Amino acid sequence: MRGRGGAGDALATTVGAGGIGTDATEALARRPLRTVAVIPAFNEEKTLGDVVTVLREVRAIDRIFVISDGSTDRTAAIAREYGAVCIELVENVGKGGALKVGIDQADADVYLFLDADLIGLNAGHVRALLEPVLRGQAQMTLGILERGRVATDLAHAVAPYLSGQRAVTRQVLEGLSGMETSRYGIEVTINRHLKKHRVEVCTVSMENLTHRMKEEKLGLLRGFVARLKMYWEIVKYAGE
């Protein structure tokens, strides 16, 4: 596990007077915490089952919610077959909107956010993300993919704050607005909220972990177009 600060100075400041949930975090550390995993998924039938299987190995996780974001494949069926609670959205609302649905439906003290297309996830990765938050050492963790493959390693090295692998307390998420319309800009939306409220963040190295690229899911041309759309949504919210 890395020290605080690996996700950029804006995210790694220490909670001070007026920061989010200092007293609440200390109170949470004194009692068992209800922890829920929330996984937004759009047509991720090939990898979702493995992700859910790993989560079920981690005793600290009480429930697993998969938000099938307008999927047209077997994503919803796979989620249920592997033991997750699945919420099916008729229309695709984007990653931010799907996460918002999961947060609203799941009653938790700590939320674990994971992408549905991860490859190489193991219980150790999950525990490393959760432990600093469950022990009250940080209000949010940020997972950085390393030694998985060149493309994902480079992306996380250049822009670690865009990682979708996080554990976070309920108190941090309170007052966070704009999730439902942010789509792929959700990470930017969360990071702004962290910076504004000086939230304590701990970065966690997740070695030998990667994810399926859009070009692998959709083919070179459609995948490239989808990637450009994702980048545009990120840049749009970064510029607002």
C-alpha positions in Angstrom: 0.0 0.0 0.0 1.3 3.4 -0.9 1.4 6.4 1.3 -1.0 9.2 1.0 -0.3 11.6 -1.8 0.1 9.2 -4.7 -3.1 10.3 -6.3 -2.0 14.0 -6.6 -1.7 16.8 -4.2 -5.3 17.8 -4.7 -6.6 14.5 -3.4 -4.1 13.7 -0.7 -4.6 16.6 1.7 -5.3 15.8 5.3 -8.8 16.4 6.6 -8.8 19.6 8.6 -11.3 21.7 10.5 -14.6 21.6 8.5 -13.6 18.6 6.5 -16.0 15.8 5.8 -16.9 13.4 8.6 -13.8 13.5 10.9 -16.0 12.7 14.0 -18.1 10.4 11.9 -15.1 8.4 10.7 -13.9 7.9 14.3 -17.3 6.8 15.3 -17.5 4.3 12.4 -14.2 2.8 13.5 -15.6 1.9 16.9 -18.4 -0.4 15.5 -18.8 -3.0 12.8 -19.2 -1.4 9.4 -21.7 -2.5 6.8 -19.8 -2.8 3.6 -21.4 -3.0 0.1 -19.8 -3.5 -3.3 -21.3 -1.5 -6.2 -20.4 -2.6 -9.7 -21.7 -0.6 -12.7 -21.8 -2.9 -15.7 -22.6 -2.4 -19.4 -22.4 -5.6 -21.4 -19.7 -7.2 -19.3 -20.8 -10.9 -19.3 -17.3 -12.1 -20.0 -15.6 -10.8 -16.9 -18.4 -10.0 -14.4 -18.7 -13.5 -13.0 -15.0 -13.6 -12.0 -15.2 -10.2 -10.3 -18.3 -11.2 -8.3 -16.7 -14.6 -7.4 -13.7 -12.8 -5.9 -15.9 -10.4 -3.9 -17.7 -13.3 -2.4 -14.4 -14.5 -0.9 -14.0 -11.3 1.1 -15.8 -11.6 4.5 -15.9 -7.9 5.1 -18.3 -7.4 2.2 -21.9 -7.8 3.3 -23.6 -7.5 -0.1 -22.7 -7.1 -3.8 -24.8 -4.9 -6.1 -24.4 -5.0 -9.8 -26.1 -2.2 -11.8 -26.7 -3.5 -15.3 -26.7 -0.3 -17.2 -29.0 -1.0 -20.1 -27.0 -4.2 -21.0 -28.2 -6.3 -24.0 -26.1 -9.4 -23.2 -26.2 -11.8 -20.2 -24.7 -9.3 -17.7 -27.8 -9.3 -15.5 -28.2 -13.1 -15.6 -24.5 -13.6 -14.8 -24.7 -11.2 -11.8 -27.6 -13.2 -10.3 -26.0 -16.6 -11.1 -22.9 -15.7 -9.2 -24.7 -14.4 -6.2 -25.0 -10.6 -6.6 -28.1 -8.4 -6.3 -28.7 -7.1 -9.7 -30.5 -3.9 -10.6 -31.4 -3.7 -14.2 -31.7 -0.3 -15.9 -33.8 -0.2 -19.1 -31.7 2.5 -20.7 -27.9 3.2 -20.5 -27.4 6.1 -18.1 -23.6 6.0 -17.9 -21.2 5.0 -15.2 -22.0 7.9 -12.9 -25.7 7.3 -13.1 -25.3 3.6 -12.5 -23.2 4.2 -9.4 -25.7 6.7 -8.1 -28.5 4.0 -8.4 -26.3 1.5 -6.5 -25.5 4.0 -3.8 -29.2 4.9 -3.4 -30.2 1.3 -3.2 -27.5 0.0 -0.9 -27.6 0.8 2.8 -23.9 0.9 3.7 -21.3 2.6 5.9 -18.6 1.9 3.4 -19.0 1.5 -0.4 -16.6 -0.4 -2.6 -16.6 0.6 -6.2 -15.1 -1.7 -8.8 -15.2 -1.9 -12.6 -16.9 -5.0 -14.1 -14.2 -5.6 -16.7 -11.3 -6.3 -14.4 -8.9 -9.1 -15.2 -6.7 -10.7 -12.5 -8.6 -9.4 -9.5 -8.0 -11.3 -6.3 -9.2 -11.1 -2.7 -5.9 -9.4 -1.7 -6.6 -6.5 -4.0 -10.0 -6.1 -2.5 -8.8 -6.3 1.1 -6.1 -3.8 0.4 -8.6 -1.3 -0.8 -11.0 -1.8 2.1 -8.7 -2.0 5.1 -7.5 1.6 5.4 -11.2 2.8 5.3 -12.5 0.1 7.6 -9.7 0.8 10.1 -10.4 4.6 10.0 -7.0 5.4 8.5 -8.5 7.0 5.4 -11.9 8.1 4.2 -11.3 6.9 0.7 -8.8 4.6 -1.0 -7.9 4.8 -4.7 -6.6 1.6 -6.5 -3.8 2.0 -9.0 -3.3 -0.8 -11.5 0.3 -1.9 -11.9 2.2 -4.7 -13.8 -1.0 -5.7 -15.6 -0.4 -4.6 -19.1 1.3 -1.6 -20.7 -1.9 0.3 -21.7 -3.6 0.2 -18.4 -0.4 0.7 -16.4 0.4 3.8 -18.5 -3.1 5.2 -18.1 -3.0 4.9 -14.3 0.6 6.3 -14.1 -0.5 9.4 -16.1 -3.9 9.9 -14.5 -4.3 7.8 -11.3 -7.2 9.9 -10.1 -9.3 8.4 -12.9 -9.2 5.0 -11.4 -12.6 3.3 -10.9 -11.4 1.2 -8.0 -12.3 2.9 -4.7 -13.5 2.3 -1.2 -15.2 5.2 0.5 -17.3 6.1 3.5 -20.9 7.1 3.2 -20.1 10.5 4.8 -17.7 11.4 2.0 -20.5 10.8 -0.6 -23.1 12.9 1.2 -23.6 16.1 -0.6 -21.9 14.8 -3.8 -24.0 16.2 -6.6 -24.0 15.6 -10.4 -23.3 11.9 -10.3 -26.4 11.0 -12.3 -25.4 13.1 -15.3 -21.6 12.7 -15.2 -21.3 9.4 -17.2 -17.6 8.7 -17.6 -16.9 12.1 -15.9 -17.8 10.5 -12.6 -14.2 10.2 -11.4 -13.7 13.9 -12.1 -16.9 14.7 -10.2 -15.8 12.7 -7.2 -12.3 14.2 -7.2 -13.6 17.7 -7.2 -15.7 16.9 -4.2 -12.7 15.4 -2.4 -10.6 18.5 -3.1 -13.4 20.9 -2.0 -13.8 19.2 1.3 -10.1 18.3 1.8 -10.8 14.5 2.1 -8.1 12.2 3.1 -7.2 9.7 0.4 -4.9 6.7 0.4 -3.6 5.2 -2.8 -3.3 1.4 -3.1 -1.1 -0.5 -5.5 -3.0 -3.3 -7.3 -0.4 -5.4 -9.0 -1.0 -7.8 -11.9 -4.5 -6.3 -12.4 -5.8 -5.0 -15.7 -9.1 -4.7 -17.6 -10.5 -5.4 -21.0 -9.9 -2.6 -23.4 -12.8 -1.2 -25.4 -11.2 -2.3 -28.6 -11.3 -5.9 -27.3 -14.9 -5.6 -26.4 -16.2 -3.9 -29.5 -13.6 -4.3 -32.2 -11.0 -1.8 -33.3 -13.2 0.8 -35.0 -16.2 0.8 -32.6 -13.8 0.4 -29.6 -11.8 3.4 -30.8 -15.0 5.5 -31.2 -16.2 4.5 -27.7 -12.8 5.4 -26.3 -13.0 8.9 -27.8 -16.5 9.3 -26.4 -15.2 8.3 -23.0 -12.3 10.8 -23.2 -14.7 13.5 -24.3 -17.0 13.0 -21.3 -14.0 13.1 -19.0 -12.7 16.3 -20.5 -16.1 17.8 -20.5 -16.5 17.4 -16.8 -12.9 18.4 -16.1 -13.5 21.7 -17.9 -16.7 22.7 -16.1 
